[in-house]
């Protein structure tokens, strides 16, 4: 009987940890966490992405400064929003050309991909890459 109780407690513990797992890393700004939480609520129970393509967020850096690119998921027009660390929208860019200039960012072309912060998946679930 003790073994069964132990197994049940372990299973319950694992399920609790999985259920509490966030769809984004802990070290991102609060405004970005809030934005992702809104989409989590929108898509709860859906089995596919809301738009033609799944939405995602990249982090880019020049080694010192960071910016976030919010890929909207729309097939057309291909528009992405660029935000700074505080959540200020810096510009809107054509996602077909992530090297096109963003007038509000000095040395935009010096920024490079740092990590994928969040991605909406086709299953309706979210994952951290």
C-alpha positions as CSV (number, residue, x, y, z in Angstrom):
1,X,0.0,0.0,0.0
2,X,2.9,2.4,0.8
3,X,4.3,1.8,-2.7
4,X,1.1,2.7,-4.4
5,X,0.8,5.9,-2.3
6,X,4.4,6.8,-3.2
7,X,3.8,6.2,-6.9
8,X,0.6,8.3,-6.8
9,X,2.4,11.2,-5.0
10,X,5.3,11.1,-7.5
11,X,2.8,11.2,-10.4
12,X,0.9,14.0,-8.8
13,X,4.2,16.0,-8.3
14,X,5.2,15.5,-11.9
15,X,1.8,16.6,-13.2
16,X,1.9,19.7,-10.9
17,X,5.3,20.7,-12.3
18,X,4.2,20.2,-15.9
19,X,1.0,22.2,-15.3
20,X,2.8,25.1,-13.8
21,X,5.4,25.3,-16.6
22,X,5.4,28.6,-18.4
23,X,5.6,29.0,-22.2
24,X,8.4,31.5,-22.0
25,X,11.8,32.0,-20.2
26,X,11.8,33.6,-16.8
27,X,14.3,36.3,-17.8
28,X,12.2,38.2,-20.3
29,X,10.5,41.6,-19.5
30,X,7.1,41.6,-17.8
31,X,5.4,43.4,-20.7
32,X,6.4,40.5,-23.0
33,X,5.2,37.9,-20.5
34,X,1.9,39.7,-20.4
35,X,1.6,39.8,-24.2
36,X,2.3,36.0,-24.4
37,X,-0.2,35.3,-21.6
38,X,-2.9,37.1,-23.6
39,X,-2.3,34.7,-26.6
40,X,-2.2,31.7,-24.3
41,X,-5.7,32.7,-23.1
42,X,-6.9,33.3,-26.7
43,X,-5.8,29.9,-27.9
44,X,-6.7,27.8,-24.9
45,X,-8.3,24.6,-26.3
46,X,-7.6,25.4,-29.9
47,X,-5.7,22.8,-32.0
48,X,-4.0,25.2,-34.4
49,X,-2.4,28.6,-34.6
50,X,-4.8,31.5,-34.8
51,X,-3.4,32.9,-38.1
52,X,-2.0,31.3,-41.3
53,X,1.4,31.1,-39.7
54,X,2.3,30.5,-36.0
55,X,3.3,33.6,-34.0
56,X,6.7,33.9,-32.4
57,X,9.1,36.2,-30.7
58,X,12.9,36.5,-31.4
59,X,15.4,38.3,-29.3
60,X,18.2,40.1,-31.1
61,X,21.3,41.8,-29.8
62,X,24.3,43.7,-30.9
63,X,26.2,42.4,-27.9
64,X,25.1,45.2,-25.6
65,X,21.5,46.2,-26.4
66,X,18.6,43.9,-26.9
67,X,15.4,44.1,-29.0
68,X,12.5,41.7,-29.5
69,X,10.9,41.0,-32.9
70,X,7.2,40.0,-32.6
71,X,6.3,37.8,-35.7
72,X,2.6,38.3,-36.1
73,X,1.7,35.1,-37.9
74,X,-0.1,36.8,-40.8
75,X,0.7,35.5,-44.3
76,X,0.2,38.8,-45.8
77,X,1.4,41.4,-45.5
78,X,4.5,40.0,-43.8
79,X,4.7,42.5,-40.9
80,X,6.7,42.2,-37.7
81,X,7.0,44.6,-34.8
82,X,10.3,45.5,-33.2
83,X,10.3,46.4,-29.5
84,X,13.0,47.6,-27.1
85,X,13.7,46.1,-23.7
86,X,11.0,48.4,-22.1
87,X,8.3,47.4,-24.6
88,X,8.4,50.5,-26.7
89,X,7.6,49.8,-30.4
90,X,10.6,50.9,-32.4
91,X,9.4,50.1,-35.9
92,X,7.4,47.8,-38.1
93,X,9.4,45.8,-40.6
94,X,8.7,43.4,-43.5
95,X,9.5,40.0,-42.2
96,X,10.7,38.8,-45.6
97,X,13.7,41.1,-45.1
98,X,14.9,41.2,-41.4
99,X,17.9,43.1,-42.6
100,X,16.0,46.1,-43.9
101,X,16.7,49.3,-42.0
102,X,14.7,50.2,-38.9
103,X,15.1,54.0,-38.8
104,X,14.6,54.2,-35.0
105,X,17.5,51.8,-34.2
106,X,21.1,52.9,-34.6
107,X,23.3,50.2,-36.4
108,X,20.3,48.0,-36.9
109,X,22.3,45.7,-39.2
110,X,24.7,45.0,-36.3
111,X,22.0,43.1,-34.4
112,X,22.0,39.4,-34.7
113,X,19.7,36.5,-33.6
114,X,20.2,35.7,-30.0
115,X,17.4,33.3,-29.2
116,X,13.8,32.3,-29.9
117,X,11.9,33.4,-26.9
118,X,8.5,31.9,-27.7
119,X,6.7,30.1,-30.5
120,X,3.1,29.2,-31.0
121,X,2.9,25.6,-32.1
122,X,0.4,23.9,-34.4
123,X,-0.9,21.7,-31.6
124,X,-2.2,24.8,-29.8
125,X,0.4,24.2,-27.1
126,X,3.4,26.4,-26.5
127,X,7.0,25.5,-26.1
128,X,10.3,27.1,-25.0
129,X,13.2,26.6,-27.5
